Amino acid sequence: MNAKKVSELKVKIFADGADKQGMIEMASKSFIHGLTTNPTLMRKAGITDYKSFAQDILKSISEKPISFEVFSDDFNEMEKQADEIASWGDNVYVKIPITNTKKEGAYELIGRLAKKNVKLNITAIMTLSQVNGVMQQLNPAVPSYVSVFAGRIADTGVDPVPLMKECVDLLKKNPNAELIWASPRELLNIFQADAIGCHVITVTNDVLKKLELVGKELEEYSLDTVKMFYNDAKSAGFSI
């Protein structure tokens, strides 16, 4: 069966990264519907001033939704950070981890922020129980994202698709809450997310670059692979 064209996909693709130039470039593309980042990506990108970086990005990206994460381990401090981050723009969603490092659930915090109409992106979720807990706290009148790390679930040897299907059904109770397929590992995950009706998938630039391969004839791709092996062996000067 031929893969759908990117233009035919219903799932929204969000670019995941922390490189300013890359983020702005991705935001300019019509097939990118939003952006996300996190402290780990920001650290890898060499970001040292969190607020300055975020506010600088928001000068260039003000229309499409963009998520920035709190980084405290204390829920009261998380709430202060969330209030501050939310004030940076109407397109800003605040990422709240499902627990702190002590494995204490963030549900009460999510509820407090939801009552204040903060747009939330609940992150690092990996179980249906966690999704259920989040859904009980979200404000149905406020847009929000529920970010399930399907890629990390797959890393443990578990097929994430059945869980993601259940999550899609759960979120039908709140039309303003959208399910994110987070941490994808390959381009195929975009089509899997689309097939089950997942609303959003976050995709890093290295995976997005593979979009040009969609629809590529496989025998041609096989030949390209053979040519790559041949040329690399020749360039290395190998002999037996």
Beta strands, then each sheet from edge to edge (+ up, - down):
strand 1: 12-16
strand 2: 32-36
strand 3: 66-69
strand 4: 92-97
strand 5: 120-125
strand 6: 144-148
strand 7: 177-181
strand 8: 200-204
sheet 1: 1+ 2+ 3+ 4+ 5+ 6+ 7+ 8+ 1+
end
